Amino acid sequence: MWLDTHCHLDAPEFDADRSDVIQRAIQAGVGLMVVPSVTPATFATAKQAAEQCHGAYALGIHPLYVHAVPEQQALGDLAKALVAFQDDSRLVAVGEIGLDYFVPHLQDDVSLALQDRLYAAQLDLAVAHGLPVILHVRRSADRLLKHLRRLRDAGRPVAGGIAHAFNGSAQQAQAFVDLGFKLGFGGAMTFARALQIRRLASELPDDAIVLETDAPDIPPHWLYHTAEARAQGASSRNEPCELPRIAETLAALRGWTLEQTQAKTTANAMAALPRLAGLLTWMPSSS
């Protein structure tokens, strides 16, 4: 069984054929999918998508959506949702949360400060509920780590989690690992030119790596189309069913068999998000 630790199955790109997407994933051997939310408006849809695919979900406010809802309202909605669903076995993390230092319109002083406050507040909520976190890391690893260390040093450590779509340095990767995190690798790893990502995927400790698709985003190289081609109608939509083929790249980079890759990355995902273990009672058939 493969486990997709990060797919936005509730995204509008899947509204027309979500059931077919789920069935293709099951037929490919993807037994569990984790659906992170991105804003309070998607808390319900992430939960519903997780229920539809017999998977899991996370609740959080993505840094790209910090302006979507007023700060205190967004945090209040998240706090209420975490209480309301705290006994739901499918709720496995607080996420997708983090910091984005890449998107131009979020780099002004007001947006950066807002991102920082929301990230810190969501870490506090994760600690209060004993939940791991799913982190958005884009040119922001050092600042993310600073907040995690602050909580650790205060005796209130975050219960680990996953640094999603990781593309930092080896030193930053090790810092996340030292704090109990796994690092997510997906479609970007399949590009031969992604030298740093492929180097990390090949050199990190065996127990540090999980697999993800980030569907419908970050397509692997065989689905990628240029912006010009997309403008002419070509689709680069990623799907969870691509995970086993993405895993072939990881296996080749590390010299693992596919069976080893499946076993190791699934065990790592269970360690990162412990509530996933309780969902294994439902085992999909690929036939």
C-alpha positions as CSV (number, residue, x, y, z in Angstrom):
1,M,0.0,0.0,0.0
2,W,1.2,3.5,-0.9
3,L,0.4,6.5,1.2
4,D,0.1,10.0,-0.3
5,T,0.9,12.3,2.6
6,H,-0.2,15.5,0.8
7,C,-2.9,15.8,-1.8
8,H,-5.5,18.6,-2.2
9,L,-8.3,16.2,-3.2
10,D,-10.9,18.8,-2.3
11,A,-9.5,21.3,-4.9
12,P,-11.9,22.6,-7.5
13,E,-9.8,20.9,-10.2
14,F,-11.3,17.6,-9.0
15,D,-14.9,18.7,-8.7
16,A,-15.9,17.2,-12.1
17,D,-14.4,13.7,-11.5
18,R,-13.3,13.3,-7.8
19,S,-14.8,9.8,-7.6
20,D,-12.8,8.7,-10.7
21,V,-9.6,10.3,-9.3
22,I,-10.1,8.3,-6.1
23,Q,-10.7,5.1,-7.9
24,R,-7.6,5.6,-10.1
25,A,-5.6,6.1,-6.9
26,I,-7.0,2.9,-5.3
27,Q,-6.3,0.9,-8.5
28,A,-2.7,2.2,-8.5
29,G,-2.3,0.9,-4.9
30,V,-2.6,4.2,-3.1
31,G,-4.4,3.1,0.1
32,L,-4.4,6.3,2.1
33,M,-4.4,10.0,1.2
34,V,-4.0,13.0,3.5
35,V,-6.0,16.1,2.5
36,P,-4.7,19.4,4.0
37,S,-7.0,22.4,4.2
38,V,-5.7,25.8,3.2
39,T,-8.3,28.3,4.7
40,P,-11.4,28.1,6.9
41,A,-13.5,27.9,3.8
42,T,-12.0,24.6,2.9
43,F,-12.2,22.9,6.4
44,A,-15.4,21.2,5.5
45,T,-14.4,20.3,1.9
46,A,-11.1,18.8,3.1
47,K,-13.0,16.7,5.7
48,Q,-15.5,15.6,3.1
49,A,-12.9,14.6,0.6
50,A,-11.0,12.6,3.3
51,E,-14.2,10.8,4.1
52,Q,-14.9,10.1,0.5
53,C,-11.5,8.5,-0.1
54,H,-11.4,6.8,3.3
55,G,-8.4,8.9,4.1
56,A,-7.3,11.6,6.5
57,Y,-7.3,15.4,6.6
58,A,-5.6,18.3,8.3
59,L,-6.9,21.7,9.3
60,G,-4.9,24.9,8.9
61,I,-4.4,28.2,7.3
62,H,-2.0,28.2,4.4
63,P,0.4,31.2,4.1
64,L,-0.9,32.0,0.6
65,Y,-4.4,32.5,2.1
66,V,-3.5,34.8,5.0
67,H,-5.5,37.6,3.6
68,A,-8.6,35.5,2.8
69,V,-10.1,35.9,6.2
70,P,-9.4,38.5,9.0
71,E,-6.7,37.2,11.3
72,Q,-8.6,36.7,14.5
73,Q,-11.6,35.3,12.7
74,A,-9.4,32.7,10.9
75,L,-7.7,31.7,14.1
76,G,-11.0,31.5,15.9
77,D,-12.5,29.3,13.1
78,L,-9.5,27.0,13.3
79,A,-9.6,26.8,17.1
80,K,-13.3,25.9,17.0
81,A,-12.8,23.3,14.3
82,L,-10.0,21.6,16.2
83,V,-12.2,21.3,19.2
84,A,-15.2,20.2,17.2
85,F,-13.3,17.4,15.4
86,Q,-10.8,16.5,18.0
87,D,-12.2,13.0,18.4
88,D,-12.4,12.4,14.6
89,S,-9.9,9.7,13.8
90,R,-9.4,11.2,10.3
91,L,-8.1,14.5,11.7
92,V,-4.3,13.8,11.8
93,A,-2.6,17.2,11.8
94,V,-2.7,20.9,11.8
95,G,-1.9,22.0,8.3
96,E,-1.1,23.2,5.7
97,I,0.6,25.9,7.7
98,G,3.9,27.7,7.3
99,L,5.6,30.6,5.6
100,D,6.1,31.6,2.0
101,Y,8.9,33.9,1.1
102,F,8.6,33.4,-2.6
103,V,5.2,34.7,-3.9
104,P,5.8,38.5,-4.6
105,H,2.5,39.8,-3.3
106,L,3.2,38.4,0.2
107,Q,6.6,39.9,0.7
108,D,5.5,43.3,2.0
109,D,6.0,44.1,5.7
110,V,2.4,43.7,6.6
111,S,2.0,40.3,4.8
112,L,5.2,39.0,6.2
113,A,4.2,39.9,9.8
114,L,0.8,38.4,9.3
115,Q,2.3,35.2,8.0
116,D,4.5,35.0,11.0
117,R,1.7,35.6,13.5
118,L,-0.6,33.1,12.0
119,Y,2.2,30.5,11.8
120,A,3.1,31.0,15.4
121,A,-0.5,30.9,16.6
122,Q,-1.2,27.7,14.6
123,L,1.9,26.0,16.2
124,D,0.4,26.9,19.6
125,L,-2.9,25.3,18.6
126,A,-1.1,22.2,17.4
127,V,0.8,21.9,20.7
128,A,-2.4,22.4,22.7
129,H,-4.1,19.6,20.8
130,G,-1.1,17.3,20.7
131,L,-1.2,17.2,16.9
132,P,1.7,17.1,14.4
133,V,1.9,19.8,11.7
134,I,2.2,19.8,8.0
135,L,4.5,22.6,6.9
136,H,4.6,24.8,3.8
137,V,8.3,25.6,3.3
138,R,9.2,27.9,0.5
139,R,12.4,29.9,1.0
140,S,11.4,30.1,4.7
141,A,13.1,27.1,6.4
142,D,15.2,29.1,8.9
143,R,12.2,31.1,10.2
144,L,10.0,28.0,10.4
145,L,12.8,26.3,12.4
146,K,13.2,29.3,14.7
147,H,9.6,29.1,15.9
148,L,9.8,25.3,16.3
149,R,13.0,25.7,18.4
150,R,11.3,28.4,20.5
151,L,8.5,26.1,21.5
152,R,11.0,23.2,22.1
153,D,13.1,25.4,24.3
154,A,10.0,26.5,26.3
155,G,9.2,22.9,27.0
156,R,6.2,22.9,24.6
157,P,7.6,21.0,21.6
158,V,5.5,20.5,18.5
159,A,4.7,16.8,18.0
160,G,6.7,16.6,14.8
161,G,5.1,16.3,11.4
162,I,6.0,16.8,7.8
163,A,8.0,19.5,6.0
164,H,6.1,19.4,2.7
165,A,7.7,19.7,-0.7
166,F,11.1,20.3,0.9
167,N,13.7,22.1,-1.1
168,G,16.1,23.5,1.4
169,S,19.7,22.8,2.2
170,A,21.1,19.6,3.7
171,Q,21.7,21.5,7.0
172,Q,18.1,22.8,7.1
173,A,16.9,19.3,6.3
174,Q,18.9,17.8,9.2
175,A,17.5,20.5,11.5
176,F,13.9,19.5,10.7
177,V,14.8,15.8,11.2
178,D,16.4,16.6,14.6
179,L,13.1,18.2,15.6
180,G,11.2,15.1,14.8
181,F,10.0,15.9,11.2
182,K,9.9,13.9,8.0
183,L,10.5,15.6,4.7
184,G,8.0,15.3,1.8
185,F,9.2,14.4,-1.7
186,G,7.0,14.3,-4.8
187,G,6.8,15.3,-8.5
188,A,9.7,17.8,-8.4
189,M,12.1,14.9,-7.6
190,T,11.4,13.4,-11.0
191,F,13.0,16.2,-12.9
192,A,16.7,15.5,-13.7
193,R,17.5,19.2,-13.3
194,A,16.2,19.3,-9.7
195,L,19.7,18.5,-8.4
196,Q,19.3,19.7,-4.8
197,I,16.0,17.8,-4.3
198,R,17.4,14.7,-5.8
199,R,20.6,14.9,-3.7
200,L,18.5,15.2,-0.6
201,A,16.3,12.3,-1.6
202,S,19.3,10.1,-2.1
203,E,21.3,11.1,1.0
204,L,18.8,11.7,3.8
205,P,18.4,9.0,6.5
206,D,16.0,6.2,5.6
207,D,13.6,7.2,8.2
208,A,13.4,10.9,7.2
209,I,11.5,10.6,3.9
210,V,7.7,10.5,3.0
211,L,6.1,10.5,-0.4
212,E,3.4,13.0,-1.6
213,T,1.9,14.3,-4.8
214,D,0.5,17.7,-3.8
215,A,-2.1,17.0,-6.4
216,P,-3.4,18.8,-8.4
217,D,-0.1,20.7,-8.2
218,I,3.7,19.9,-8.6
219,P,3.2,17.5,-11.5
220,P,6.0,15.0,-12.2
221,H,8.0,15.5,-15.4
222,W,5.7,13.2,-17.5
223,L,2.7,15.4,-16.8
224,Y,4.5,18.8,-17.0
225,H,3.5,21.3,-19.7
226,T,4.9,24.8,-20.2
227,A,2.7,27.8,-19.5
228,E,2.4,28.3,-23.3
229,A,1.1,24.7,-23.7
230,R,-1.3,25.1,-20.8
231,A,-2.6,28.3,-22.4
232,Q,-3.4,26.2,-25.5
233,G,-5.4,23.7,-23.4
234,A,-2.8,21.1,-22.3
235,S,-3.4,19.9,-18.7
236,S,-0.7,19.4,-16.1
237,R,-3.1,18.3,-13.4
238,N,-1.4,15.9,-11.0
239,E,-3.3,13.0,-9.3
240,P,-2.6,10.7,-6.3
241,C,-2.5,7.8,-8.8
242,E,0.9,9.1,-9.9
243,L,2.5,8.3,-6.5
244,P,3.8,4.8,-7.3
245,R,5.5,6.1,-10.5
246,I,7.0,9.0,-8.5
247,A,8.2,6.4,-6.0
248,E,10.2,4.7,-8.8
249,T,12.4,7.8,-8.9
250,L,13.0,7.6,-5.1
251,A,13.8,3.9,-5.4
252,A,16.3,4.5,-8.2
253,L,17.9,7.4,-6.3
254,R,18.4,5.4,-3.1
255,G,19.0,1.9,-4.6
256,W,15.9,0.5,-3.0
257,T,13.4,-2.0,-4.5
258,L,9.9,-0.7,-4.9
259,E,8.8,-3.0,-2.1
260,Q,11.4,-1.4,0.2
261,T,10.4,2.1,-0.9
262,Q,6.8,1.3,-0.1
263,A,7.5,-0.2,3.3
264,K,9.9,2.5,4.4
265,T,7.9,5.5,3.3
266,T,4.7,4.2,4.6
267,A,6.3,3.5,8.0
268,N,7.7,7.0,8.0
269,A,4.3,8.5,7.3
270,M,2.8,6.6,10.2
271,A,5.5,7.9,12.4
272,A,5.0,11.5,11.3
273,L,1.2,11.3,11.6
274,P,0.4,8.6,14.2
275,R,-3.3,8.8,13.8
276,L,-3.0,7.3,10.3
277,A,-2.4,3.9,11.9
278,G,-6.0,3.9,13.1
279,L,-7.2,4.2,9.5
280,L,-5.6,1.0,8.3
281,T,-8.7,-1.0,9.3
282,W,-10.0,0.0,5.9
283,M,-7.8,-1.5,3.2
284,P,-8.9,-0.7,-0.3
285,S,-8.8,-3.3,-3.0
286,S,-7.0,-2.5,-6.3
287,S,-9.0,-5.1,-8.2
